[in-house]
Amino acid sequence: MQIIPMRDLKNTVEIERRCAEENGPVYVTKNGYGRLVVMDIDYYERTMRKMYEAQALLEGLADVKAGRMIDGDAAIDGVREKYGI
């Protein structure tokens, strides 16, 4: 985990290098306290994709728990009937 002081943000080339090397977030502190997080765009996109996938799984589990589901054969029959297949 990389931690840098706020004053080091002036050196953008070094920050970019650290983000690439870390392959994760770089934490920026101000007066010794966490203030910002800087990360490589690829790491950000991977992280967001994982969050969206986790949210979809949680929604699916909530549907199962609430009984909002049908079995596979019924779903296929419904599609066939709807589209005349």
N, CA, C and O atoms as a MOPAC input file, in Angstrom:
PM7 MOZYME 1SCF
protein

 N      0.85200 1    -1.17100 1     0.00000 1
 C      0.00000 1     0.00000 1     0.00000 1
 C      0.89800 1     1.23500 1     0.00000 1
 O      1.79500 1     1.37900 1     0.83100 1
 N      0.63000 1     2.11500 1    -0.95200 1
 C      1.39200 1     3.36000 1    -1.06900 1
 C      0.65100 1     4.47700 1    -0.34100 1
 O     -0.55500 1     4.64900 1    -0.51800 1
 N      1.36600 1     5.22300 1     0.46600 1
 C      0.80900 1     6.39000 1     1.14800 1
 C      1.75400 1     7.55200 1     0.88900 1
 O      2.95900 1     7.45000 1     1.11600 1
 N      1.19300 1     8.66000 1     0.40900 1
 C      2.00800 1     9.83600 1     0.11500 1
 C      1.35600 1    11.07800 1     0.72200 1
 O      0.13900 1    11.11000 1     0.90300 1
 N      2.14900 1    12.09000 1     1.03500 1
 C      1.57400 1    13.34300 1     1.52900 1
 C      1.00300 1    14.17000 1     0.37400 1
 O      1.43200 1    14.02500 1    -0.77000 1
 N      0.05700 1    15.01500 1     0.67400 1
 C     -0.62300 1    15.85100 1    -0.31500 1
 C      0.36600 1    16.65800 1    -1.14900 1
 O      0.15600 1    16.83100 1    -2.35000 1
 N      1.42700 1    17.14900 1    -0.54400 1
 C      2.38400 1    17.98900 1    -1.27300 1
 C      3.04300 1    17.23500 1    -2.43900 1
 O      3.51100 1    17.86400 1    -3.38800 1
 N      3.08600 1    15.89400 1    -2.37800 1
 C      3.69900 1    15.10700 1    -3.45400 1
 C      2.81900 1    15.01800 1    -4.69700 1
 O      3.26900 1    14.51100 1    -5.72500 1
 N      1.58900 1    15.49200 1    -4.63100 1
 C      0.71100 1    15.43800 1    -5.80100 1
 C      1.20600 1    16.33500 1    -6.93700 1
 O      0.76600 1    16.18600 1    -8.07700 1
 N      2.10100 1    17.25000 1    -6.63900 1
 C      2.64800 1    18.12700 1    -7.67600 1
 C      3.45000 1    17.34100 1    -8.70900 1
 O      3.53000 1    17.74000 1    -9.87000 1
 N      4.03300 1    16.24100 1    -8.29500 1
 C      4.85500 1    15.42400 1    -9.18800 1
 C      3.97200 1    14.35600 1    -9.83000 1
 O      3.97000 1    13.20400 1    -9.39800 1
 N      3.22200 1    14.74200 1   -10.86100 1
 C      2.25000 1    13.83800 1   -11.46900 1
 C      2.88600 1    12.62600 1   -12.12900 1
 O      2.28600 1    11.55200 1   -12.14500 1
 N      4.08600 1    12.77600 1   -12.67200 1
 C      4.76900 1    11.64700 1   -13.30800 1
 C      5.06400 1    10.56900 1   -12.26600 1
 O      4.87500 1     9.38000 1   -12.52400 1
 N      5.52300 1    10.98600 1   -11.09900 1
 C      5.82800 1    10.03900 1   -10.02700 1
 C      4.55800 1     9.36700 1    -9.49900 1
 O      4.56400 1     8.17400 1    -9.19800 1
 N      3.48800 1    10.12100 1    -9.38800 1
 C      2.21300 1     9.55800 1    -8.91800 1
 C      1.72500 1     8.51300 1    -9.91400 1
 O      1.28400 1     7.43400 1    -9.51900 1
 N      1.80200 1     8.82700 1   -11.19200 1
 C      1.38500 1     7.87700 1   -12.22900 1
 C      2.23800 1     6.60400 1   -12.15600 1
 O      1.70600 1     5.50100 1   -12.27200 1
 N      3.53100 1     6.74500 1   -11.96800 1
 C      4.42200 1     5.58800 1   -11.86500 1
 C      4.04700 1     4.73400 1   -10.65500 1
 O      4.00100 1     3.50800 1   -10.75200 1
 N      3.78400 1     5.36600 1    -9.53200 1
 C      3.42100 1     4.61900 1    -8.32300 1
 C      2.10000 1     3.86600 1    -8.51000 1
 O      1.96800 1     2.71800 1    -8.08600 1
 N      1.14300 1     4.51000 1    -9.13700 1
 C     -0.14400 1     3.84700 1    -9.39500 1
 C      0.05100 1     2.61700 1   -10.27100 1
 O     -0.53700 1     1.56700 1   -10.01200 1
 N      0.87400 1     2.74500 1   -11.30700 1
 C      1.12000 1     1.62600 1   -12.21300 1
 C      1.85300 1     0.49900 1   -11.49500 1
 O      1.51100 1    -0.67000 1   -11.67400 1
 N      2.84500 1     0.82900 1   -10.69200 1
 C      3.61000 1    -0.18800 1    -9.97000 1
 C      2.76100 1    -0.88100 1    -8.90600 1
 O      2.83800 1    -2.09800 1    -8.73800 1
 N      1.97500 1    -0.12100 1    -8.20900 1
 C      1.17600 1    -0.65600 1    -7.10600 1
 C      0.04100 1    -1.53200 1    -7.61800 1
 O     -0.38300 1    -2.47400 1    -6.94800 1
 N     -0.45000 1    -1.20800 1    -8.82400 1
 C     -1.62000 1    -1.89400 1    -9.38100 1
 C     -2.76700 1    -1.86600 1    -8.37200 1
 O     -3.49500 1    -2.84300 1    -8.19200 1
 N     -2.89800 1    -0.73000 1    -7.73200 1
 C     -3.91800 1    -0.50800 1    -6.72700 1
 C     -3.92800 1     0.95300 1    -6.34700 1
 O     -3.24900 1     1.76200 1    -6.97900 1
 N     -4.67700 1     1.30100 1    -5.34000 1
 C     -4.78900 1     2.70900 1    -4.96700 1
 C     -3.54000 1     3.24900 1    -4.26200 1
 O     -2.81300 1     2.51300 1    -3.59500 1
 N     -3.32100 1     4.52800 1    -4.42900 1
 C     -2.28900 1     5.26000 1    -3.69900 1
 C     -3.04500 1     6.22800 1    -2.79000 1
 O     -3.82700 1     7.05000 1    -3.26700 1
 N     -2.81400 1     6.13200 1    -1.50200 1
 C     -3.52000 1     6.95600 1    -0.52700 1
 C     -2.76500 1     8.25600 1    -0.31300 1
 O     -1.54500 1     8.26200 1    -0.14900 1
 N     -3.50900 1     9.35800 1    -0.31500 1
 C     -2.92100 1    10.67900 1    -0.14100 1
 C     -3.37300 1    11.22300 1     1.21500 1
 O     -4.56100 1    11.22100 1     1.53700 1
 N     -2.40800 1    11.68400 1     1.99400 1
 C     -2.72100 1    12.20400 1     3.32600 1
 C     -2.53000 1    13.71800 1     3.38400 1
 O     -1.74000 1    14.30400 1     2.64400 1
 N     -3.28000 1    14.31300 1     4.28500 1
 C     -3.12100 1    15.74000 1     4.56500 1
 C     -3.05400 1    15.87300 1     6.07900 1
 O     -3.97600 1    15.47600 1     6.79000 1
 N     -1.96000 1    16.43200 1     6.55800 1
 C     -1.72800 1    16.56700 1     8.00000 1
 C     -1.82300 1    15.21400 1     8.70900 1
 O     -2.30500 1    15.12700 1     9.83900 1
 N     -1.35800 1    14.16400 1     8.03200 1
 C     -1.32300 1    12.83800 1     8.64200 1
 C     -2.61000 1    12.04500 1     8.57000 1
 O     -2.66600 1    10.91300 1     9.05100 1
 N     -3.64500 1    12.61800 1     7.97900 1
 C     -4.93800 1    11.93100 1     7.86400 1
 C     -5.25400 1    11.62800 1     6.41100 1
 O     -4.91800 1    12.41200 1     5.52300 1
 N     -5.89900 1    10.49200 1     6.16400 1
 C     -6.29200 1    10.13300 1     4.81400 1
 C     -7.21900 1    11.17700 1     4.22200 1
 O     -8.17100 1    11.61300 1     4.86900 1
 N     -6.93700 1    11.57800 1     2.98100 1
 C     -7.73100 1    12.62100 1     2.34500 1
 C     -8.21400 1    12.22600 1     0.95800 1
 O     -9.36000 1    12.50700 1     0.60600 1
 N     -7.36900 1    11.58400 1     0.16500 1
 C     -7.69900 1    11.23100 1    -1.21600 1
 C     -7.16700 1     9.84000 1    -1.54300 1
 O     -6.30800 1     9.29600 1    -0.84800 1
 N     -7.70500 1     9.28800 1    -2.62200 1
 C     -7.18400 1     8.05100 1    -3.17600 1
 C     -6.99300 1     8.28000 1    -4.67400 1
 O     -7.89400 1     8.76700 1    -5.35600 1
 N     -5.81600 1     7.92700 1    -5.17300 1
 C     -5.49900 1     8.04800 1    -6.59700 1
 C     -5.22600 1     6.64600 1    -7.10600 1
 O     -4.53500 1     5.86400 1    -6.45400 1
 N     -5.77900 1     6.32400 1    -8.29000 1
 C     -5.54800 1     4.98400 1    -8.82600 1
 C     -5.50500 1     5.00100 1   -10.34800 1
 O     -6.02000 1     5.90700 1   -11.00200 1
 N     -4.87800 1     3.97500 1   -10.87800 1
 C     -4.80800 1     3.75200 1   -12.31200 1
 C     -6.20500 1     3.47400 1   -12.84600 1
 O     -7.00300 1     2.83100 1   -12.16400 1
 N     -6.51800 1     3.93900 1   -14.03900 1
 C     -7.85700 1     3.78400 1   -14.59800 1
 C     -8.22900 1     2.30700 1   -14.78000 1
 O     -9.38800 1     1.93800 1   -14.58900 1
 N     -7.27400 1     1.47200 1   -15.14200 1
 C     -7.56000 1     0.03600 1   -15.29700 1
 C     -7.96700 1    -0.59000 1   -13.96800 1
 O     -8.89200 1    -1.40000 1   -13.91000 1
 N     -7.26900 1    -0.20800 1   -12.90300 1
 C     -7.61400 1    -0.72200 1   -11.57300 1
 C     -9.01500 1    -0.24100 1   -11.18000 1
 O     -9.81600 1    -1.00900 1   -10.64800 1
 N     -9.29600 1     1.02500 1   -11.44400 1
 C    -10.61700 1     1.58500 1   -11.13200 1
 C    -11.72000 1     0.82900 1   -11.87200 1
 O    -12.73000 1     0.45600 1   -11.27600 1
 N    -11.52300 1     0.60600 1   -13.16800 1
 C    -12.54400 1    -0.08700 1   -13.96600 1
 C    -12.75000 1    -1.52200 1   -13.48300 1
 O    -13.88700 1    -1.98900 1   -13.42000 1
 N    -11.66900 1    -2.22900 1   -13.14200 1
 C    -11.80300 1    -3.59200 1   -12.61200 1
 C    -12.57100 1    -3.59300 1   -11.29500 1
 O    -13.43400 1    -4.43900 1   -11.06100 1
 N    -12.24100 1    -2.63400 1   -10.44700 1
 C    -12.90900 1    -2.54200 1    -9.14700 1
 C    -14.39500 1    -2.24600 1    -9.31600 1
 O    -15.22800 1    -2.86500 1    -8.65400 1
 N    -14.73200 1    -1.30700 1   -10.19600 1
 C    -16.14100 1    -0.96300 1   -10.41900 1
 C    -16.90000 1    -2.14700 1   -11.02200 1
 O    -18.05100 1    -2.39000 1   -10.65900 1
 N    -16.26700 1    -2.88400 1   -11.93800 1
 C    -16.91300 1    -4.05500 1   -12.54100 1
 C    -17.23300 1    -5.09300 1   -11.46100 1
 O    -18.31400 1    -5.68300 1   -11.46400 1
 N    -16.30300 1    -5.31100 1   -10.55000 1
 C    -16.53800 1    -6.25300 1    -9.44900 1
 C    -17.68700 1    -5.79000 1    -8.56800 1
 O    -18.49300 1    -6.60200 1    -8.11500 1
 N    -17.76400 1    -4.49100 1    -8.32500 1
 C    -18.85300 1    -3.95800 1    -7.50600 1
 C    -20.20300 1    -4.14300 1    -8.18200 1
 O    -21.17600 1    -4.52300 1    -7.53000 1
 N    -20.27200 1    -3.87800 1    -9.48500 1
 C    -21.53400 1    -4.07400 1   -10.21600 1
 C    -21.93900 1    -5.54500 1   -10.22500 1
 O    -23.11700 1    -5.86700 1   -10.06900 1
 N    -20.96600 1    -6.43600 1   -10.40600 1
 C    -21.26000 1    -7.87300 1   -10.38900 1
 C    -21.75600 1    -8.31400 1    -9.01600 1
 O    -22.70100 1    -9.09700 1    -8.91600 1
 N    -21.12700 1    -7.81900 1    -7.97000 1
 C    -21.55600 1    -8.16500 1    -6.61300 1
 C    -22.97300 1    -7.65500 1    -6.35200 1
 O    -23.77700 1    -8.34700 1    -5.72800 1
 N    -23.27800 1    -6.45000 1    -6.82800 1
 C    -24.62400 1    -5.89100 1    -6.65200 1
 C    -25.65600 1    -6.74400 1    -7.38500 1
 O    -26.73600 1    -7.00000 1    -6.85300 1
 N    -25.33400 1    -7.18500 1    -8.60000 1
 C    -26.25600 1    -8.02900 1    -9.36100 1
 C    -26.50100 1    -9.35400 1    -8.64000 1
 O    -27.63000 1    -9.84400 1    -8.60400 1
 N    -25.45400 1    -9.92800 1    -8.07300 1
 C    -25.60700 1   -11.16700 1    -7.30600 1
 C    -26.49900 1   -10.96100 1    -6.07900 1
 O    -27.35800 1   -11.79100 1    -5.78200 1
 N    -26.28800 1    -9.85700 1    -5.37600 1
 C    -27.11000 1    -9.56900 1    -4.20100 1
 C    -28.58200 1    -9.38700 1    -4.58600 1
 O    -29.47600 1    -9.84800 1    -3.87600 1
 N    -28.82500 1    -8.71300 1    -5.71100 1
 C    -30.20200 1    -8.53500 1    -6.18000 1
 C    -30.81600 1    -9.87600 1    -6.55700 1
 O    -31.98600 1   -10.12300 1    -6.26700 1
 N    -30.04700 1   -10.73700 1    -7.19600 1
 C    -30.53300 1   -12.07000 1    -7.55700 1
 C    -30.86700 1   -12.89900 1    -6.32400 1
 O    -31.89300 1   -13.57900 1    -6.28100 1
 N    -29.99800 1   -12.83800 1    -5.32600 1
 C    -30.26500 1   -13.56400 1    -4.08600 1
 C    -31.51300 1   -13.03200 1    -3.38000 1
 O    -32.27400 1   -13.79900 1    -2.79000 1
 N    -31.71700 1   -11.71900 1    -3.44500 1
 C    -32.92600 1   -11.13400 1    -2.85000 1
 C    -34.16600 1   -11.61800 1    -3.58800 1
 O    -35.19300 1   -11.88500 1    -2.96400 1
 N    -34.08100 1   -11.73300 1    -4.92000 1
 C    -35.21300 1   -12.25200 1    -5.70400 1
 C    -35.53200 1   -13.68900 1    -5.30800 1
 O    -36.69900 1   -14.04600 1    -5.14300 1
 N    -34.50600 1   -14.50800 1    -5.15600 1
 C    -34.71500 1   -15.90200 1    -4.75200 1
 C    -35.37800 1   -15.95600 1    -3.37600 1
 O    -36.33500 1   -16.70000 1    -3.16200 1
 N    -34.85900 1   -15.16500 1    -2.46400 1
 C    -35.39500 1   -15.15500 1    -1.10400 1
 C    -36.85800 1   -14.70600 1    -1.08300 1
 O    -37.64900 1   -15.20300 1    -0.28100 1
 N    -37.21400 1   -13.76800 1    -1.96000 1
 C    -38.57800 1   -13.23800 1    -2.01600 1
 C    -39.49600 1   -14.10200 1    -2.88600 1
 O    -40.69400 1   -13.83700 1    -2.98300 1
 N    -38.93400 1   -15.12800 1    -3.51400 1
 C    -39.74900 1   -16.01100 1    -4.34500 1
 C    -40.04300 1   -15.46500 1    -5.72600 1
 O    -40.95000 1   -15.95100 1    -6.40100 1
 N    -39.28900 1   -14.45700 1    -6.16100 1
 C    -39.48300 1   -13.87300 1    -7.49200 1
 C    -38.61800 1   -14.61500 1    -8.51100 1
 O    -37.61400 1   -14.09600 1    -8.99800 1
 N    -39.03800 1   -15.84700 1    -8.81800 1
 C    -38.27500 1   -16.64800 1    -9.77800 1
 C    -39.18000 1   -17.71200 1   -10.37700 1
 O    -40.23200 1   -18.04400 1    -9.83000 1
 N    -38.74500 1   -18.23600 1   -11.51200 1
 C    -39.42800 1   -19.37200 1   -12.13200 1
 C    -38.35700 1   -20.36700 1   -12.54400 1
 O    -37.19200 1   -20.00500 1   -12.70800 1
 N    -38.75600 1   -21.61800 1   -12.71100 1
 C    -37.75100 1   -22.61300 1   -13.08300 1
 C    -37.36800 1   -22.45100 1   -14.55200 1
 O    -38.06900 1   -21.79100 1   -15.32000 1
 N    -36.26300 1   -23.05400 1   -14.92400 1
 C    -35.71400 1   -22.90100 1   -16.26800 1
 C    -36.64400 1   -23.36600 1   -17.36700 1
 O    -36.77100 1   -22.68700 1   -18.38600 1
 N    -37.30200 1   -24.50800 1   -17.19200 1
 C    -38.20700 1   -25.01400 1   -18.22500 1
 C    -39.36400 1   -24.05100 1   -18.45600 1
 O    -39.75400 1   -23.81000 1   -19.59800 1
 N    -39.90900 1   -23.50500 1   -17.38500 1
 C    -41.02000 1   -22.56100 1   -17.52600 1
 C    -40.55200 1   -21.29400 1   -18.24500 1
 O    -41.29000 1   -20.73800 1   -19.05800 1
 N    -39.33900 1   -20.83400 1   -17.95500 1
 C    -38.81200 1   -19.64100 1   -18.61000 1
 C    -38.63900 1   -19.88300 1   -20.10300 1
 O    -38.99800 1   -19.03200 1   -20.91800 1
 N    -38.09100 1   -21.03400 1   -20.46500 1
 C    -37.89600 1   -21.36100 1   -21.88300 1
 C    -39.23800 1   -21.49500 1   -22.58800 1
 O    -39.40200 1   -21.00700 1   -23.70700 1
 N    -40.19900 1   -22.14900 1   -21.94700 1
 C    -41.53600 1   -22.26600 1   -22.53900 1
 C    -42.15500 1   -20.89200 1   -22.75500 1
 O    -42.79400 1   -20.66100 1   -23.78100 1
 N    -41.98100 1   -19.98800 1   -21.81800 1
 C    -42.51100 1   -18.63700 1   -21.94800 1
 C    -41.88900 1   -17.89100 1   -23.11400 1
 O    -42.59400 1   -17.19200 1   -23.84100 1
 N    -40.58900 1   -18.02300 1   -23.30700 1
 C    -39.89700 1   -17.37600 1   -24.42800 1
 C    -40.39000 1   -17.96400 1   -25.74500 1
 O    -40.68000 1   -17.23200 1   -26.69100 1
 N    -40.48200 1   -19.27800 1   -25.79600 1
 C    -40.96500 1   -19.94100 1   -27.02800 1
 C    -42.36300 1   -19.48400 1   -27.38800 1
 O    -42.65900 1   -19.20700 1   -28.55000 1
 N    -43.22100 1   -19.40700 1   -26.38200 1
 C    -44.60800 1   -18.99800 1   -26.62000 1
 C    -44.65500 1   -17.53200 1   -27.08100 1
 O    -45.39000 1   -17.18800 1   -28.00700 1
 N    -43.88000 1   -16.69500 1   -26.43900 1
 C    -43.88700 1   -15.26200 1   -26.75900 1
 C    -43.40300 1   -14.99700 1   -28.17100 1
 O    -43.95000 1   -14.13700 1   -28.86200 1
 N    -42.38700 1   -15.72300 1   -28.61000 1
 C    -41.79000 1   -15.46900 1   -29.91200 1
 C    -42.16300 1   -16.49600 1   -30.97600 1
 O    -41.63700 1   -16.45800 1   -32.08800 1
 N    -43.06700 1   -17.41200 1   -30.64000 1
 C    -43.54300 1   -18.39700 1   -31.60300 1
 C    -42.45000 1   -19.32200 1   -32.10900 1
 O    -42.40100 1   -19.64700 1   -33.29500 1
 N    -41.59700 1   -19.73200 1   -31.23100 1
 C    -40.47600 1   -20.61100 1   -31.62600 1
 C    -40.88100 1   -22.05600 1   -31.43200 1
 O    -40.09100 1   -22.96100 1   -31.70300 1

